[in-house]
Amino acid sequence: MAVEFGNSRLSALRIKGRQLARVVVISSALLAGQAAALAPEHETRRLMLAIEESVAAESWGEASEYLNRLQLLDAEKPADYHYYRGRVMLQSSHFNEAQAALETYVTSAGVEGSHYQSALKLITGIERARKEKALVTQVGDEARVAVIEPAGDKRTASLRKLYLADSDREALVLHLNSLLGVAGWRQDQAVVRLDRPADIEYRLSSSGNAISIQEIRRNSSGGVTRKTGQIPVFGVNPQVEWGCEQAVATCWVYDPRDGSRLFQLSSNRSQAEEIAQTLGRLIRELQAP
C-alpha cells in the first residue's frame, strides 16, 4: 500500500510538472508575441492591406473587423481608411454613415486620391438609393398616417408646463428651438461660448401640417445667410434618424423624407438624439387628426 501511494504521488507530480511546463511555454509565446508587436504606423499599414484584400474579395464581415481594429488603434488614419469604411457601411445599407465616410475621404484625399472618382460615384448612388427608399416608405405609410396617435405622453405634458404653452404643438416647437440654440455647430469647438451665436443654427415653426425650418449660417467675416424650407408632414415617417461622425466632430439629424442631412449640429450625441426624438414627436403631433 505504501508503494502504491508513492507511485501515485510520483505520477501526480509528473502531471503537475508537465502542466507547469505547458504554462511556461504558452507564457513565453505570449511574451514573445507582445515583444514582436508592430509599432502603430506599421500595424496601421498592415491592417489597411488586410482591409483592401477583404474588400477586393468581397469578404465584408472580415473587412468590418479589420476596420474596427484600425479605428481603435492610436495612430493617424490614412485617407483610404474612410473610403473603405464607406464601402463597408454601404454594403450594410447604412447610407448615412457611408456617405459621411466617403465625403471625408473626398475632402481629405482630394482629386489626386486613387479612389476619388469611385467615391463620387458611390455618393451619387447613395442619393439615388435614398430616393428609392423614401418613395417605398411613403407609399407604405400613407395608409397608416390616419391612425397615428397624437403625442400626448407625460413628457410632452411636462413640456407644456415648462414653457407655459397652450398646446402640445407649441410646447414641442419651443423645446426644439431651445435645444437647437444650444446644439449649434461651431467651426472652433475648442472654446464654446453660449453668449456668442453658433456658425450654423436653426429656427423652427409650424403652420397647419407643415414644419418651417430656417437655417442661419455665419461666416468668418460676420456675414449672415438665411435659408428657409418646409417639411409637409403628410406621409412622413416620424422615426427621425440621427448620427455622429467623429472625423468631422459633427452630429447630424436626417430628413425623415429621404434620409438627407437636415441639421448639422455640435458633436454632443445626447443633444442630437433628443432633437431627433422631439422632431419626431412634433411630426406625430401634426399628423394627428
C-alpha positions as a Python dict, from the first residue, in 0.01 Angstrom:
ca = {
    (1, 'M'): (0, 0, 0),
    (2, 'A'): (284, 238, 76),
    (3, 'V'): (445, 162, -257),
    (4, 'E'): (119, 229, -446),
    (5, 'F'): (76, 556, -261),
    (6, 'G'): (432, 655, -351),
    (7, 'N'): (376, 568, -717),
    (8, 'S'): (51, 767, -725),
    (9, 'R'): (219, 1063, -568),
    (10, 'L'): (504, 1041, -818),
    (11, 'S'): (257, 1028, -1109),
    (12, 'A'): (74, 1332, -976),
    (13, 'L'): (397, 1524, -950),
    (14, 'R'): (487, 1433, -1308),
    (15, 'I'): (147, 1553, -1433),
    (16, 'K'): (184, 1881, -1246),
    (17, 'G'): (532, 1917, -1388),
    (18, 'R'): (403, 1876, -1744),
    (19, 'Q'): (122, 2127, -1681),
    (20, 'L'): (370, 2378, -1542),
    (21, 'A'): (593, 2329, -1845),
    (22, 'R'): (300, 2397, -2077),
    (23, 'V'): (214, 2716, -1886),
    (24, 'V'): (574, 2831, -1918),
    (25, 'V'): (576, 2759, -2294),
    (26, 'I'): (245, 2940, -2351),
    (27, 'S'): (354, 3236, -2138),
    (28, 'S'): (682, 3256, -2328),
    (29, 'A'): (495, 3255, -2659),
    (30, 'L'): (263, 3532, -2544),
    (31, 'L'): (552, 3743, -2421),
    (32, 'A'): (736, 3686, -2747),
    (33, 'G'): (425, 3794, -2938),
    (34, 'Q'): (397, 4110, -2729),
    (35, 'A'): (763, 4185, -2776),
    (36, 'A'): (725, 4138, -3151),
    (37, 'A'): (414, 4364, -3175),
    (38, 'L'): (435, 4615, -3459),
    (39, 'A'): (465, 4986, -3398),
    (40, 'P'): (135, 5173, -3459),
    (41, 'E'): (239, 5309, -3801),
    (42, 'H'): (332, 4959, -3923),
    (43, 'E'): (23, 4799, -3771),
    (44, 'T'): (-188, 5064, -3945),
    (45, 'R'): (-39, 4973, -4281),
    (46, 'R'): (-80, 4600, -4212),
    (47, 'L'): (-449, 4644, -4126),
    (48, 'M'): (-502, 4865, -4432),
    (49, 'L'): (-359, 4591, -4656),
    (50, 'A'): (-590, 4338, -4488),
    (51, 'I'): (-888, 4570, -4542),
    (52, 'E'): (-803, 4619, -4911),
    (53, 'E'): (-774, 4242, -4965),
    (54, 'S'): (-1100, 4173, -4781),
    (55, 'V'): (-1294, 4433, -4982),
    (56, 'A'): (-1145, 4304, -5308),
    (57, 'A'): (-1260, 3954, -5212),
    (58, 'E'): (-1599, 4093, -5100),
    (59, 'S'): (-1543, 3949, -4753),
    (60, 'W'): (-1739, 4227, -4591),
    (61, 'G'): (-1753, 4083, -4240),
    (62, 'E'): (-1378, 4039, -4235),
    (63, 'A'): (-1326, 4390, -4371),
    (64, 'S'): (-1553, 4530, -4100),
    (65, 'E'): (-1350, 4351, -3831),
    (66, 'Y'): (-1022, 4497, -3960),
    (67, 'L'): (-1178, 4843, -3984),
    (68, 'N'): (-1290, 4825, -3622),
    (69, 'R'): (-943, 4720, -3510),
    (70, 'L'): (-789, 5006, -3704),
    (71, 'Q'): (-1038, 5254, -3560),
    (72, 'L'): (-928, 5160, -3207),
    (73, 'L'): (-560, 5194, -3293),
    (74, 'D'): (-393, 5506, -3153),
    (75, 'A'): (-248, 5622, -3484),
    (76, 'E'): (-335, 5861, -3766),
    (77, 'K'): (-573, 5703, -4014),
    (78, 'P'): (-487, 5725, -4386),
    (79, 'A'): (-741, 5879, -4622),
    (80, 'D'): (-815, 5540, -4779),
    (81, 'Y'): (-947, 5421, -4441),
    (82, 'H'): (-1253, 5645, -4486),
    (83, 'Y'): (-1308, 5519, -4843),
    (84, 'Y'): (-1312, 5155, -4736),
    (85, 'R'): (-1525, 5236, -4433),
    (86, 'G'): (-1775, 5395, -4671),
    (87, 'R'): (-1773, 5083, -4890),
    (88, 'V'): (-1839, 4853, -4595),
    (89, 'M'): (-2113, 5077, -4449),
    (90, 'L'): (-2280, 5097, -4789),
    (91, 'Q'): (-2275, 4718, -4822),
    (92, 'S'): (-2474, 4704, -4496),
    (93, 'S'): (-2717, 4972, -4623),
    (94, 'H'): (-2604, 5222, -4359),
    (95, 'F'): (-2641, 5510, -4603),
    (96, 'N'): (-2580, 5795, -4359),
    (97, 'E'): (-2253, 5651, -4224),
    (98, 'A'): (-2141, 5550, -4572),
    (99, 'Q'): (-2195, 5898, -4717),
    (100, 'A'): (-2021, 6066, -4423),
    (101, 'A'): (-1716, 5840, -4460),
    (102, 'L'): (-1697, 5885, -4838),
    (103, 'E'): (-1728, 6262, -4810),
    (104, 'T'): (-1449, 6262, -4552),
    (105, 'Y'): (-1234, 6067, -4798),
    (106, 'V'): (-1304, 6309, -5085),
    (107, 'T'): (-1224, 6607, -4863),
    (108, 'S'): (-900, 6462, -4725),
    (109, 'A'): (-767, 6289, -5038),
    (110, 'G'): (-881, 6545, -5296),
    (111, 'V'): (-880, 6494, -5671),
    (112, 'E'): (-542, 6320, -5651),
    (113, 'G'): (-685, 6038, -5441),
    (114, 'S'): (-673, 5698, -5610),
    (115, 'H'): (-1040, 5636, -5524),
    (116, 'Y'): (-1164, 5990, -5590),
    (117, 'Q'): (-1386, 5910, -5891),
    (118, 'S'): (-1518, 5592, -5732),
    (119, 'A'): (-1608, 5777, -5411),
    (120, 'L'): (-1804, 6042, -5603),
    (121, 'K'): (-1997, 5774, -5793),
    (122, 'L'): (-2077, 5593, -5469),
    (123, 'I'): (-2209, 5915, -5311),
    (124, 'T'): (-2436, 5964, -5613),
    (125, 'G'): (-2553, 5605, -5580),
    (126, 'I'): (-2638, 5663, -5214),
    (127, 'E'): (-2855, 5963, -5308),
    (128, 'R'): (-3044, 5752, -5561),
    (129, 'A'): (-3090, 5468, -5311),
    (130, 'R'): (-3225, 5717, -5055),
    (131, 'K'): (-3484, 5849, -5301),
    (132, 'E'): (-3599, 5498, -5386),
    (133, 'K'): (-3623, 5407, -5018),
    (134, 'A'): (-3817, 5726, -4944),
    (135, 'L'): (-4072, 5650, -5218),
    (136, 'V'): (-4128, 5299, -5085),
    (137, 'T'): (-4163, 5428, -4728),
    (138, 'Q'): (-4413, 5698, -4824),
    (139, 'V'): (-4631, 5451, -5017),
    (140, 'G'): (-4629, 5210, -4722),
    (141, 'D'): (-4701, 5480, -4463),
    (142, 'E'): (-4989, 5656, -4639),
    (143, 'A'): (-5243, 5402, -4516),
    (144, 'R'): (-5121, 5433, -4158),
    (145, 'V'): (-5098, 5808, -4115),
    (146, 'A'): (-5464, 5847, -4022),
    (147, 'V'): (-5431, 5611, -3723),
    (148, 'I'): (-5116, 5761, -3571),
    (149, 'E'): (-5190, 5864, -3215),
    (150, 'P'): (-5114, 6218, -3102),
    (151, 'A'): (-4806, 6275, -2888),
    (152, 'G'): (-4993, 6321, -2563),
    (153, 'D'): (-4749, 6138, -2338),
    (154, 'K'): (-4640, 6256, -1995),
    (155, 'R'): (-4317, 6405, -2128),
    (156, 'T'): (-4500, 6634, -2370),
    (157, 'A'): (-4738, 6735, -2093),
    (158, 'S'): (-4442, 6831, -1875),
    (159, 'L'): (-4305, 7042, -2161),
    (160, 'R'): (-4636, 7232, -2174),
    (161, 'K'): (-4596, 7318, -1808),
    (162, 'L'): (-4230, 7408, -1850),
    (163, 'Y'): (-4289, 7652, -2138),
    (164, 'L'): (-4638, 7762, -2025),
    (165, 'A'): (-4763, 7659, -2370),
    (166, 'D'): (-5126, 7634, -2471),
    (167, 'S'): (-5081, 7318, -2681),
    (168, 'D'): (-4850, 7021, -2729),
    (169, 'R'): (-4751, 7159, -3070),
    (170, 'E'): (-4641, 7491, -2924),
    (171, 'A'): (-4451, 7319, -2642),
    (172, 'L'): (-4264, 7091, -2883),
    (173, 'V'): (-4168, 7380, -3111),
    (174, 'L'): (-4041, 7586, -2817),
    (175, 'H'): (-3844, 7291, -2683),
    (176, 'L'): (-3692, 7218, -3023),
    (177, 'N'): (-3577, 7576, -3066),
    (178, 'S'): (-3428, 7570, -2717),
    (179, 'L'): (-3235, 7252, -2795),
    (180, 'L'): (-3118, 7380, -3134),
    (181, 'G'): (-2998, 7703, -2975),
    (182, 'V'): (-2759, 7508, -2754),
    (183, 'A'): (-2651, 7246, -3009),
    (184, 'G'): (-2548, 7482, -3290),
    (185, 'W'): (-2239, 7386, -3494),
    (186, 'R'): (-1918, 7587, -3448),
    (187, 'Q'): (-1605, 7583, -3661),
    (188, 'D'): (-1390, 7630, -3349),
    (189, 'Q'): (-1513, 7384, -3089),
    (190, 'A'): (-1216, 7419, -2856),
    (191, 'V'): (-1384, 7703, -2666),
    (192, 'V'): (-1765, 7726, -2682),
    (193, 'R'): (-1926, 8044, -2554),
    (194, 'L'): (-2304, 8033, -2544),
    (195, 'D'): (-2320, 8414, -2542),
    (196, 'R'): (-2189, 8405, -2900),
    (197, 'P'): (-2407, 8263, -3178),
    (198, 'A'): (-2306, 7941, -3350),
    (199, 'D'): (-2173, 7934, -3706),
    (200, 'I'): (-2472, 7721, -3810),
    (201, 'E'): (-2803, 7724, -3624),
    (202, 'Y'): (-3170, 7661, -3692),
    (203, 'R'): (-3513, 7800, -3602),
    (204, 'L'): (-3839, 7609, -3636),
    (205, 'S'): (-4205, 7700, -3659),
    (206, 'S'): (-4518, 7506, -3753),
    (207, 'S'): (-4822, 7600, -3956),
    (208, 'G'): (-5103, 7367, -4050),
    (209, 'N'): (-4949, 7030, -4139),
    (210, 'A'): (-4600, 7160, -4222),
    (211, 'I'): (-4282, 7244, -4033),
    (212, 'S'): (-4087, 7552, -4143),
    (213, 'I'): (-3709, 7541, -4089),
    (214, 'Q'): (-3480, 7842, -4113),
    (215, 'E'): (-3108, 7773, -4145),
    (216, 'I'): (-2876, 8055, -4034),
    (217, 'R'): (-2509, 8047, -4139),
    (218, 'R'): (-2243, 8292, -4024),
    (219, 'N'): (-1906, 8327, -4197),
    (220, 'S'): (-1573, 8438, -4051),
    (221, 'S'): (-1621, 8798, -4169),
    (222, 'G'): (-1951, 8834, -3983),
    (223, 'G'): (-2184, 8789, -4279),
    (224, 'V'): (-2510, 8600, -4229),
    (225, 'T'): (-2708, 8397, -4482),
    (226, 'R'): (-3055, 8260, -4416),
    (227, 'K'): (-3233, 7980, -4598),
    (228, 'T'): (-3589, 7864, -4528),
    (229, 'G'): (-3758, 7539, -4621),
    (230, 'Q'): (-4065, 7337, -4529),
    (231, 'I'): (-4140, 6976, -4439),
    (232, 'P'): (-4501, 6877, -4511),
    (233, 'V'): (-4566, 6602, -4259),
    (234, 'F'): (-4825, 6401, -4453),
    (235, 'G'): (-4681, 6057, -4532),
    (236, 'V'): (-4355, 6127, -4342),
    (237, 'N'): (-4212, 5866, -4108),
    (238, 'P'): (-4196, 6020, -3756),
    (239, 'Q'): (-3896, 5800, -3668),
    (240, 'V'): (-3621, 6058, -3725),
    (241, 'E'): (-3267, 5923, -3760),
    (242, 'W'): (-2953, 6086, -3626),
    (243, 'G'): (-2581, 6007, -3615),
    (244, 'C'): (-2240, 6149, -3531),
    (245, 'E'): (-1915, 6150, -3728),
    (246, 'Q'): (-1606, 6177, -3512),
    (247, 'A'): (-1378, 6261, -3804),
    (248, 'V'): (-1551, 6598, -3853),
    (249, 'A'): (-1670, 6648, -3491),
    (250, 'T'): (-2029, 6679, -3610),
    (251, 'C'): (-2366, 6521, -3535),
    (252, 'W'): (-2643, 6511, -3793),
    (253, 'V'): (-3019, 6485, -3779),
    (254, 'Y'): (-3150, 6340, -4103),
    (255, 'D'): (-3451, 6444, -4306),
    (256, 'P'): (-3726, 6186, -4243),
    (257, 'R'): (-3843, 6220, -4604),
    (258, 'D'): (-3531, 6096, -4784),
    (259, 'G'): (-3255, 6049, -4525),
    (260, 'S'): (-3055, 6350, -4640),
    (261, 'R'): (-2888, 6578, -4386),
    (262, 'L'): (-3128, 6819, -4221),
    (263, 'F'): (-2946, 6964, -3917),
    (264, 'Q'): (-2569, 7000, -3877),
    (265, 'L'): (-2503, 7009, -3503),
    (266, 'S'): (-2222, 7002, -3249),
    (267, 'S'): (-2069, 6665, -3161),
    (268, 'N'): (-2284, 6618, -2847),
    (269, 'R'): (-2459, 6285, -2904),
    (270, 'S'): (-2723, 6325, -2632),
    (271, 'Q'): (-2832, 6662, -2772),
    (272, 'A'): (-2860, 6523, -3125),
    (273, 'E'): (-3065, 6228, -3001),
    (274, 'E'): (-3308, 6448, -2808),
    (275, 'I'): (-3350, 6684, -3104),
    (276, 'A'): (-3430, 6390, -3335),
    (277, 'Q'): (-3679, 6243, -3086),
    (278, 'T'): (-3850, 6579, -3026),
    (279, 'L'): (-3875, 6644, -3401),
    (280, 'G'): (-4036, 6301, -3439),
    (281, 'R'): (-4291, 6384, -3168),
    (282, 'L'): (-4371, 6714, -3340),
    (283, 'I'): (-4426, 6535, -3672),
    (284, 'R'): (-4653, 6285, -3499),
    (285, 'E'): (-4845, 6567, -3332),
    (286, 'L'): (-4901, 6746, -3665),
    (287, 'Q'): (-5013, 6421, -3830),
    (288, 'A'): (-5277, 6357, -3566),
    (289, 'P'): (-5632, 6416, -3695),
}
